[in-house]
Amino acid sequence: MSPLEIVSGLALRHLKGSRVSALRDAYFSLRTRLSPALRLIHGQFDAAELRRHLVERVGDDWQVLMVHSSVNHMKPMYTGTPLELVRMLVDWCGPQRTLAMPAFYFGDPEVGGAFDTFKRNPRFDLRRTPSQMGLATELFRRMPGVLQSRHPVYRVAALGPLAADITAGHERASTPAGLGTPFEAMARLDARIIGIGKPIQVLTQAHHVEGAMGDAFPVPCTVGEPLPMTLVDRDEEIAFLLPRRSYQGRFNIWRLRKLMRRDSLREWTFHHVPFFASSARDVTDQLTAAAQRGQTLYE
């Protein structure tokens, strides 16, 4: 684990959301001031060069491309804009394949997270509430033709021939990432998951196993009263119950490196920018097999 990953994990675990945001802003401000030196040391690349690199590393043999990204973590080596990144990804997928991105919303950090935020206001406007997963994901979410799943936290946006298959029915699922969710659909389809400017810390597919296995998942959990909510989708209002479930132990995403085969979970850097790639099916299958042996991401 890199020093940045260690510091990030400690901050998320021990500091309030506002303090984490302040530290993050200070970190990116420092990177901006050091831009000339960082580019001199690590070089630079634009969206076109990034596409060539991804084709070489990831290949083109997939149906769905699920992209976790952070343009802030790509800077200053990446010289393009978030919109240029999104357009490159859409063009790479073309009309025959499907691009998906997270459009997650984890609540107001000043309030204390999603559940506390929705407790104050149990209405969630699917169209108007922005993604908290970076500007590129919000630009993609707003593009013409993009569909999004109906979930107030783990909303997924998708564009392409399999977009409806991925996003449909999320509001009826009993867990946010288990059966009946976009994460089950991606495990069933030939979906490649990549991180651009992000480490494996953001690989949400890892949570699919918990919901998919249900009571067979070998970590005890506490289930609280669900929160009644209303999802607003244009003129439609959908009654929704936000589940409240917590697993015993600390979730440690970095254990992925021990529970998954190295050839299935690839990590590398390009101009000192972190990348990762895996398939949704490999993540689900290998973590399910590990859980059946009693090994999970919970400590």
Secondary structure as GFF3:
##gff-version 3
##sequence-region A 1 299
A	DSSP	alpha_helix	3	14	.	.	.	ID=ss1
A	DSSP	alpha_helix	17	33	.	.	.	ID=ss2
A	DSSP	alpha_helix	35	42	.	.	.	ID=ss3
A	DSSP	alpha_helix	47	58	.	.	.	ID=ss4
A	DSSP	beta_strand	64	69	.	.	.	ID=ss5
A	DSSP	alpha_helix	71	74	.	.	.	ID=ss6
A	DSSP	alpha_helix	82	93	.	.	.	ID=ss7
A	DSSP	beta_strand	98	102	.	.	.	ID=ss8
A	DSSP	alpha_helix	114	120	.	.	.	ID=ss9
A	DSSP	beta_strand	123	125	.	.	.	ID=ss10
A	DSSP	alpha_helix	135	141	.	.	.	ID=ss11
A	DSSP	beta_strand	147	148	.	.	.	ID=ss12
A	DSSP	beta_strand	156	159	.	.	.	ID=ss13
A	DSSP	alpha_helix	163	167	.	.	.	ID=ss14
A	DSSP	three_ten_helix	170	172	.	.	.	ID=ss15
A	DSSP	alpha_helix	182	188	.	.	.	ID=ss16
A	DSSP	beta_strand	191	196	.	.	.	ID=ss17
A	DSSP	three_ten_helix	200	202	.	.	.	ID=ss18
A	DSSP	three_ten_helix	204	207	.	.	.	ID=ss19
A	DSSP	alpha_helix	208	213	.	.	.	ID=ss20
A	DSSP	three_ten_helix	214	216	.	.	.	ID=ss21
A	DSSP	beta_strand	221	233	.	.	.	ID=ss22
A	DSSP	beta_strand	236	247	.	.	.	ID=ss23
A	DSSP	three_ten_helix	253	255	.	.	.	ID=ss24
A	DSSP	alpha_helix	256	259	.	.	.	ID=ss25
A	DSSP	beta_strand	266	270	.	.	.	ID=ss26
A	DSSP	beta_strand	273	279	.	.	.	ID=ss27
A	DSSP	alpha_helix	280	292	.	.	.	ID=ss28
###
